[in-house]
Amino acid sequence: MGRKDEPGTERFMDYFYKDCAVILTKPFSDLPEWKTVTASILPLSREEANRYVYLCELVHNFLSQHHFRSHFFVVSSNILPRVASLLRAKDKHLRHGTLCSPHCNRPKH
């Protein structure tokens, strides 16, 4: 059986993924879906590129820390096809941040 959090933690997590995560990831809705991108390079300003780097890192942290809730949120919000369009950005650090989660270099125990 899965681990059950305390009731206060459960309420906070429900609130966070129903309300706050939607607001935090809203900038992804400004991106086109991968299958509709026609340009060879996605035109983003330096500020936009940096914002998406931080947002990708945030989503990676959600996925590594809050397994079920974050996976459900990512699938139901349909942000992955939009995040994939960042692979067409000219900024190498953004393309790398899109693919690599913060824990990919963590040593295995």
Secondary structure, 3 states (H helix, E strand, C coil): CCCCCCHHHHHHHHHHHHHHHHHHCHHHHHCCCHHHCCCCCECCCHHHHHHHHHHHHHHHHHHHHCHHHHHHHHHHHCCHHHHHHHHHECCHHHHHHHHCCCCCCCCCC
